Amino acid sequence: MLVKILYLIDRLFVRFFFFLIWLFGATIFFGAMDHYLRQKDFLFLATLCFPVLAVLFGFSALLYNRSRAFQPGPVQRRSLYAAERALQSTVLFALGLGSGAIIATIIVQLNLLAGDDESQSKLLLIFFIPIMLILSSFGTFFFSFRAISHGMIKRVSTREMLRKIR
């Protein structure tokens, strides 16, 4: 019974760890997007987003190839699930990036950014859907990492860490 409780605590700890990584990464990326949208630097925003899209494509392909390297079984299924989640995150990110680019092009072409700061802030609310697509993409991507990290992340006691260092 105690072993089951410790196992559940460890799994909860791992879930909390991945949630914190997702939260901090999404906060940083959202802050960068907010900064570039307020500065109206759409080109710099694109130079931030396109490398992330390339990384997402690369990881989904890498995870798919990783799953094919394993023998049929739970590890291969988990890796295929992670590859599928990574591909879903890539599609969500591409949809968010594409819709944001379309909205930014319309705003620039129609010159809708002229006016006071309050009207510009309200106008930037139309970027809500692309930003939510991109943030949900990050969440889906971290689900894929959590799927392949099953059993790889565990707590290590100080005594065991010192023993491994020696």
Sequence and secondary structure as in RCSB ss.txt:
>XXXX:A:sequence
MLVKILYLIDRLFVRFFFFLIWLFGATIFFGAMDHYLRQKDFLFLATLCFPVLAVLFGFSALLYNRSRAFQPGPV
QRRSLYAAERALQSTVLFALGLGSGAIIATIIVQLNLLAGDDESQSKLLLIFFIPIMLILSSFGTFFFSFRAISH
GMIKRVSTREMLRKIR
>XXXX:A:secstr
 HHHHHHHHHHHHHHHHHHHHHHHHHHHHHHHHHHHHHHT HHHHHHHHHHHHHHHHHHHHHHHHHHHHS TTHH
HHHHHHHHHHHHHHHHHHHHHHHHHHHHHHHHHHTTTT S HHHHHHHGGGGHHHHHHHHHHHHHHHHHHHHHTT
TT     HHHHHHHH 
